[in-house]
Amino acid sequence: MKTQLHFTEHWIPSDEGAGNCCIYLTENITSCSKLLVVLQNHVGSQPGIWSRSLCMDNGLNAGSMLPTLHKAASLGFGVAVLNPNANSYVNEEGKKCSILTSSNPTEHVLTCWDDIIYPQTSAEHIYLFGYGNGGTLAKDILLRQMAKDNVELNRIKGIATIETSKLLEIDDTDDVKEFLRTRCVNWDSNDAPANYQLCKTTKKLGATCLSAGPLPETTPNVAFSIQQSLDAAFRFFSFVATSDDKSKGNGKQASSNAANLSLQFHAAEAAAMSLSAVAASIPDDEAQAPPEKATLLTKIFSWRHKPGEEAVQYTGDGKSLGVKDFDLLKVVGKGAFGKVMLVRKKSPPSAGQIFAMKVLKKSVIAAKGQVEHTKSERDILFEVRHPFVVFLRFAFQSEEKLYLITDFYAGGSLFYHLRKSRCFSEVRARFYASELLLALSHLHSHEIIYRDLKLENVLMDGSGHVALTDFGLSKQNVKSNDAASTFCGTAEYIAPELLRGKRYGAAVDWWSFGILLYEMQAGRTPFYDKNRKIMFFNIMNSTPQFPLSFSEKACSVLRALLTVDPTKRLGNNIDDLKNHKFFSSINWDALFKKEVRPVYAPDVSNELDCKYVPKTYLRAEAKDSICQKPGKDEKLDFQEFTFMGETSAMSAAVNNGEE
């Protein structure tokens, strides 16, 4: 390690005498622009080794620091590898003695920091990387630096920890809490896909906690999490550096209080998986509805299941439907309330067909106060039959969960495709917009407003047609332009009337439609700013600026859609929108019947092809996990949730665009 990676030895307290210990610094420590301090802390640990047993069982790369050090070297880091557990020696008389200035792990790292590392390095970007209890040593360094000089603190830019069980203390100062909250990320092994936020542990640590993914069945050693999360940790360091450089370039002082870079990093990781930050989060499983809410829910829902009975739901002929009637093939999605699996139905009707099974945990739905929204989503999916809206095939429930079975859209989300292409041609954007226009118009004709139009909620089938999904924020029985008042939606797509606190109607969907159409052609939304207050100001007060690549027709329709006054916004009369010159090439009847050939066809080889599903999902095991049984006062029965499917004739009619 020393020769290959250009390390030199440094001794504490000196290289003379028996009572000392060694740390390792790369030769470029005095000249590097960024420095990585590597920390581990468990009895018997040695520099260069994360886990001796993991080395023995799975090889040197699995249990040693070599992958970490090679990664750091390839990215231009200087590196300091400390030796926190070298605290004593045996003298000539056979007596165990403490090493001077290294009598315990904390004293060791602070001595190294104060006397060797910080005085020698000129690095402007210093990052601390700790495994296990090494995370607490990283915090010790942070505390020491904060106590010395707030100006110097800016050189410690971020902390990454793996499997750290404790960081936050009750008596921590506000600036320490702020640094941990905004510039520290911990990774823990978890059954959740990699880089999903673990909200419960985040709350406990006072720092963002992400999943390192599940440990392999053959490797129960948690040190394997280092290998699983190593690339993500260095992406976090790079994200922090880039963000700080941007702040500096904008004339802003980079500091630990500038922004919550930890959560911004998680959002970026979620976006790379074609997810929102909320969707890529595991809620606090221990969260429960307040007692008064639990009592109210008990009154609202009667309980019909027998204890321990699995999803016993009946058709007119007495046949039941449950998870047992499906082969669980792959995990293809993850959300705030559960997961989505690719499944195959075992028995008639629809035997052998492939579907998507959305599994929702009742306890999480209740804890987040989303019972009515969830019931509304099911009702809308049951009511709406349209070629460009996801098709509900079955719905059933168990004591702990709700299950929605829809068609599987193998082409992925529009979010995925736009990020891959950066922007769509006007022809391609118009095709998707036209199909979405028909879907939104159909919803509005049924007095439903969608309220969450965004790329992530538009799915593509294997042929290239699109469909709206996720009706969790939708509202039914909207009969006027002032029938709703709830503030909801995704920030970049929110209409100005919501931001002004006014009541609103279906026109909010046409504003979001305009934002989406702009984004598809430009690769970004028109009013975006990383400062949300500025972005909201822009939405309410600015007019969109158009790239030179936009045609005159595109600019015209976007100006009309992005009209601040909802009463004057294009879309209130659907024929005015369909007859706009931007859509003059569209044959609406043929489009509705899916007779118009999609501009782009995804590369889908068969009905099981999941190439457009993020790999982090596919690595998860497809199983119906066991939940804790609800207590007698917590049982929730979503009445009339069950839906046993339609006749094949009706299904075919909808898919072929017949009403």
N, C-alpha and C positions, 0 to 999 in steps of 0.2 A: 504493500500500500504506500509506503513512504516514498520509494523511488518512482513508481509508476505515476503517482499523482502529485509528486513534488512537495511532499510534506517534510517539515523539519521538526525536531523535538525541542520542547521547552520544558524546563524542570521547575517544580515548586517544592520547596522555596528556592533551591539552586541545584546545580548538577554535582555538588560536592556532598559527600556523606550518604549514609544509608536512608535517612529519614526524609525521603522526597518522593514525588510522583511525576509522571510525564504527561504532557498534553501535546497535541499535534496541530501545527499551523502550516498552511500552504505558503510557499515562498513568496507569493505575490500579495501577502496580507498588507504590506505597506503601500502598495500601488493600486490594488483592485478598487473598482468603483462600487462594487456590491459584495457584501460579506455574509456568509451563512455560518451561524453558530449552532453546532449539533450537540444535543443534550439527551442523555439517557440516565436513568436513575433507578437501579434495582441492585440488590445485594449481589456482589460478585461480578457485576458487569465490567467489561473491558472496552477500551477504545477500539472502534472498528467492528464491534459485534452488537447487534440488536438482541439476538436470542441464540444462545449456544444450542439449545435443543432443536430449534428450527433449522439451524445449520446442519445438525446431525441428521435430521429426518428428511429435509427437503433440499439440501444443498446450500452452498455458500451464498449464492445470489439471494436466496430466500431469507436467510437469517443474518447476513452481514450488512455492513453499511456501504459496501462497494457500489450497489446501484445508486444509492443516494449521492455518494461522492462523485461518481462518474457523471451523473446528471448535473450536479452543481458545476463541475469542471467544464462540461460541454456548453453550459450557459454563461460561462465567464465569471463565476463566483470565486472569490477567495473563501477558504473554509477554515474554521477552527473546530476541532474535535476535542471536547473536554473529557475529563476522567473523574467524574464526581464521586465515585465510590472507592477511590484510592484514598483512604482516610487514616490508615495506621501501618506500622511496620513492627517487626520484632528485632529488638536490639541484640547486642552481643551476649547479653545476659539471659536471653530468651524471654524478655519481658515485652509485652505488647504496648507500644507507645503511639500516641497520636502524631500525625504529620503536621508540622507547624504550618499554619494558615490553610490547612486542608483537613481539619479534624472531622468535618462532616460535609455532606454534599453541598449545602448552601454556602458554607464558608469557602469551599473549593471554587465554585463558579464565580463568586463575587471577587475572590482574590485574582482569578484569571482575568475577569472583566476589568477590574480596577488597575491592575499592575501590568498586564501583558497585552490583552486584546485591544481595549479602547485607546490606550496611549499609542499603540503602534499603527493601527489601521487608519487610513484616510478615507475609507469607504463612506460615501454619503447615504448609501442604502444598506442598512443592516437588518437581517432577518433571523429570527430565532426558530429553531426546529426541534421539537421535543417529543419523545415517545414515553408514554406512561407517566410516571412521576417526573420525568424530564420536563413536562409541561409546567409543573410548579416551579422548577428551577428557572425556566424562561421568565415566569412572572417575577421571580426574585430579582433577576437582572433588570427587568422593567421597573420595578419599585426602586431599585438603587439608582437607576438613571434619572427617574423622575425626582427623586430626592436631591440629586446633585444640581441639576440645571435643566430647566424646561427647554432651553434652546437646543441643548444637546439631544433631547428626546427625539427631535425630528429625524435623527439618524437611525433610530429603530423604527422601521417602517411597518413591520407586520410580524405576527407570530402564527406558526402552524403547529398544531399538536396532533398526536395520534393516540387514541385510547387513553386520554387524560380524564381522570375521574373528578378532579376538583380544581377550580381556578378562582372563582369568586368567593370572597370572604365578606362577612357582614360589615366589618370595620374598614373595608377598602375605601379609599378616597374617591371622590367623584371623577377625577381625571383618570384614575386607574380603571374604574368601571367603564368609563367612556372608551378608553383604548381597547379593552377586552371586547366590548360590544361592537366596535366599529372596525377593528383591525386584527382580530384573532379568529381563526377557524380551527375547529377540532373535527377529526374524523373518527367515527366508531364503527366497528363491524356491526352489521344489521341486515335483516332480511330485506329491507327496502333497497331499491336500486341505488347504485352509486350516485352520490352527490344530491340525493334527496335530503331536505332539511329535516332533522329530528327535533321537533319543536319542544318536546318534553326536556331533552338534554340541553337544548339551547337555553331554556329558562333556568335550568339548574346550574350550568357553567357560567352564565353571564356572557357567553360568547357563542357565535353561530356554530352549531354542530351539524355536520353532514354525514350521511351514510358512506362507509367505505365499501358497501356491498356485503353480501353474505360470505362467510368463510367457506372454503371448499369442505366437502364432507370428510375428506381425507386429512384435513389440516385444522384441528380445533385450536391451534395456537394463535392467540389474538395478535401476536407480532406480525402475522401475515398481512394484517391491515396496512402495514407500512408499504409493502409492495403494491397493494391494491390502490392506495391513495397517493402514492408518490408523485405521479404526473399532475394530479389535481392540485397538490400542495404547491408545486412550482408554478402552475398556472395562476394560482392565487398570488404568489409573490410578483409575477409578471403583471397581473391585473392591478395590484397596488402601485407598482412602479409607474405604469402607464397612466393611471389616474392622477398620481401626484405630479407627473410631468405635465399633464394637461392643465392641472390647477395652476402650476407654476407658470406655464405658458400664457395662461389667462390673467396673470398678474395677481393670483390669489396665493396666500401663504398656505403651503401644504402642512397640515397638522393632523393630529389624531382626531380632532373634532370636526374636520372639514366635511365628512360624509360617512355614512355607514357603508364602507367599502366591503365589509364581509357580506352583507345582504345583497349589495350590488353584484358581487362575484357570484353568489348563489343564483341570482336572477339570470346572469349571463350563462351559467352552467345549465340552468333549466331551459333557457332559450336554445341552447345547442342541442337539447333533446326535443325541441319543438313543443315545449311546455311553458306555461306561466310559472312564476315562482310559487304561487299558491298550489298549483297542481302538483309541483315537485316537492311537496312537503307532507310529512307525516304528523298529523295533529297529536296533541297530548291525549294519550289513551285514557288517562285518569280523569280527564275533564268530564264533569257531570253537570247536567242542568241543575240550576238552583232548586231547592226543595219545592218552592211554590210553583215553578215551571213544571217539575216532574209531576206534581199533583194535578196540575191542569191538563197535562198530556194524558195522564191516566184517565181523566174524565172524558177527554175527547175521543180516545181510542178504546174500544172494547177489545178484550182478548179472547180469541177463539181457539188457539192452538193448544193441544195437550202438551204438558211439559216434556221436553226432549224430542218432540216430534219434528221431523224435517220438512219444512215447506209443504205441508199438506194442503194443496189447493185443488179444487174440483171443477171439472167441466160438467156439462149437463148429463153426461152418461156416467158420472161418478169417477172418472179417471183422474189421477193426481199428476202433478208436474213438479219436479224439483231438480236440484243439482244432479241427482243420481241419473237423470235422463240425458245427460250430456257427457261427452268425453272432453276433459279439460286439456287443451293442447299447448298453448303458449300464453304468456303474459304479454299484452300488446299496449297497455296503457296504465297510467296511475293518476289518481286524483285525490282531492282533499278528503273524500269520504270513502274511498276504496280503490279497487283496481278494475281493469278491463282484461278479459281473457278471450283468446280465440278458442272456440268450442265447436264440437260436432255433435249434432243430435243423434241419439242412439235409435230411437223408435219413431214410428209414425205418430202424428203427421210430420212431414219434412225430415224423415230419417235419412241420415248421411249428409245432410246439408251443413254448411259451415256458417257460423254466426259469431257475433261479438257479444260476450256476456259482461254487462256492467254490474259489479257487486258493490253495494253500498251498506256501510255499517250503521244500523239504527242508532246506536249509542252516540256515535259521532254526529250524526244528523241532528239528534235531539240536543246534544251539548252545544252545538253551534246555532241552535234556533232555526234550523232549516227544514222543519217538518212540512210546513205549508208549501215551500218552494219545491220540495221533492215530490209531494203529491201533485203539484201543478205540472211539473215536468212530465210525470207519467200520464196525466190527463191530456196534456197537449200531444204527446206522442201517440196516444190512443186515438185522439180526435182527428189529427192532421194526417191526411194521406196525400202525398205530393211527390212527384219524381225527384225533387231536389231538396227533400227533407229526409233525414234518416228514418228508416222504416222499422217500426216496432213489431216484432213477431210474437213475443211472449213476455209475460211479467208474472213473477210470483215472489213469495216471501217466506222466511223462516222466522224463528223467534228473534234472531240477532241481526238478520240482514234482509235487504231487498235485492231483487235480481231483475234486470232489464235485458232482454235478448233482442238485439237488432241485427240488421245485415252488417257484414264486415266490409269495410271500405279499404281495400288493399293498397290504394294509391297513396295513402298518407295524407297529411294536412297541407293546405295551401301555404302555411307558415314554412314547412319544410321545403317546399318547392321554390318559394320566393327567395329564401335564404341561399338555396343552392344556385339559383339563376341570377340573384341580385336584383333583377327587375324583369318584368314581363313585357313583351311587345304589346302595342296597343291592341292588336288583333286578339292576342291571347287574353289580355285583361278584359276586353269587351265580352269575350265568350263566357268567362267565369262570372262577370258582373251580370250578364243577361240571365243566366240560370239563377243567380241569387236574387235578382229583381223579381223573378216569378215566384220564388219561394217566399220572400218577404211580403209580396202583394197577397199571396194566398193566406198567410198568417193574419194580415191586417183585415182581410175579408171575413175572417173568423173571429174578429175582435181580439186578436192576440198581438201584443208588441213583443219583439224579441229581446231588445235591450243589451245584447252582448255580442254584437257582430264584430268579429276580428278574425284574422287569418287562422288562428289556432282552432277556431270553431267551424271551419269549413273543411270537410273531408272529400277525398277524391276516390272514385271507384276504379276498378281495374281498366275501364275504358277511357277514363279521362273526364267523366262528368262529375259535378260536385254536389254536395248536400250539406245542409245546415245540421249541426248537432249541438248538444248541451243546451237544454232549455231551462236550466236552473234559475236564471234571472228573468225569465219571461213572465208576462202578466196577462191574464185572461180578462175578458169582459171589459175591454177598453172601448167605450162607445163614443168618446169625444176627445178633443185635443187637449183637455185638461183633466183627464181621468186618473193620472198617476202623479205621485209626488216623491216616491222613494229615490234616494240618491244611490245609483248603482251603475255598474259598467266597468270598462277598462279605461284608464286615464286618457290615453291618446285618442280614444274614439268617442269620448263623452261629449254630448251636445251642449252648446252654450246655455240653453234654458235650464238644464240641470245645475250647472255651475252657479247660476243666478238664483237658485232656490225656487224657481217657478214650477207650477204644475205643468204637465206635458202629456203628449199623446204619441201617435204613431210616427210623427215627424222626426223623433229622435233616431229612429232606425234609418231614415234617409240621410241624416247627417253622417252616421257611422258608415253607411254605404258609400258616401262620397269620400270619406277618409280612406276606406278600404280600396276604392278604385284608384285614388291618388297613389296610395302606397304600392299597389301592384305595378304601377308604371314607373314610379320613382325609386322604389326600394326603401322608402322611409315615409313616415307620416308627415303631413304638412306643417304642423304646429309643434313638433316635438322639441322639448328642451329637458336636459337632465334635472334642472330645477323645476319641480312640479308646479310651484306657484307661478313661475314665468310661463310655463306651458299653458296653464289654465288662463292666464291673462291673455296669451296669444289667441287661444280658442275664442275668447269672448270679444276680442278687440281687433284682431289682425285679419287681413285678407290673405288667402293662400298665394304663395309665389310659385310660379311654374317653371320647371326646367325647360331649356330650349328644345328638348326632344319631344315635348308634348305638342300634339296637333292643336289646331284652332278649335276643332270639334271637342276634343278632350277638355281643353280649358273652359269652354263654354258650359259643358254639362257639369263640370266640377264647381264652377262659380255658382251655378244655380242650386246644386245640392248643398254646398257649404255656405248657404245664406243664413246669417245669424237669426233673422226673424223667422220663426218656424211657420208662421202663417203664409209666408211668401216663398218657402222652400220648395224646390222641385220635388215631386213625389206625392204631394197632397192629392193631386189628381193623377192616378197611375197612368192614364193614357197620355198625359203631357210628357211624362218621363219616357214611356215606351216610344213615343213619336219624336223624341229629340233626335236631331241629326246625327248625334254620336252613335245611336242605335239604328240608323237607317238601313244598315245591311242585314239586320236580324229579321228572320222569318219567325215570328213568335209562336205560331201554331206548330211549325216543324220543330222548333226548339223544345216546346213543351212535350212533344211526343218522342223526344230524343232522336229525331231524324237528322239533326245537324251533327256532323262529325266533329268531335273535339279537336281543338288545335294541337293539343299535346296528349299523347297516350303514354301512361307510365309503363315501365318495363316489368310487367307482372306475368310470370310464367304459368301460375296456376292459382287456385283458390286458397292455397295454404302459403303462398309467397308472402313473406314478411320483410322484404328488403327495405321497405319504407318505414319500418318500426324501429325506433332507437334501440341499439343493442343492449343498453342498460336494462330495458324491460325484458328482452328475450332471455337474458341470463337468469332471471328470477324463475322460481319453480311455479308452475301452474297448478295451484291447489286451492281448495276452499278452506281457508285457515279457520281454526277453531277460535271462537270468541267466548268470553265469559258469559254465562247465562244471565239474563236480566233478572233482577229481583221482582217480586210480585207487584211492587209499586212502580216499576220502571218499564213494564212490558208495553210495547207499542204495536198495535195492529193497524196497518194502513188499509182501511176498509176499501173494498172494490179496487185494490191495487192489481189483483190477479187478472191476467189477460191470456187466454189460451190460443190466440191466433185466429186468422181469418181463413176463409175458403181460398183455395188456390186461384180461383177465377178472379176474386177481388184483388189479390196480390198482383196477378198478372196485369190487370187493368191499370192499377196505379203505376206499375213499373213502365207501362207503355204510354203513360200520359193521358189516360182516360178518366173522366170524372162523371 
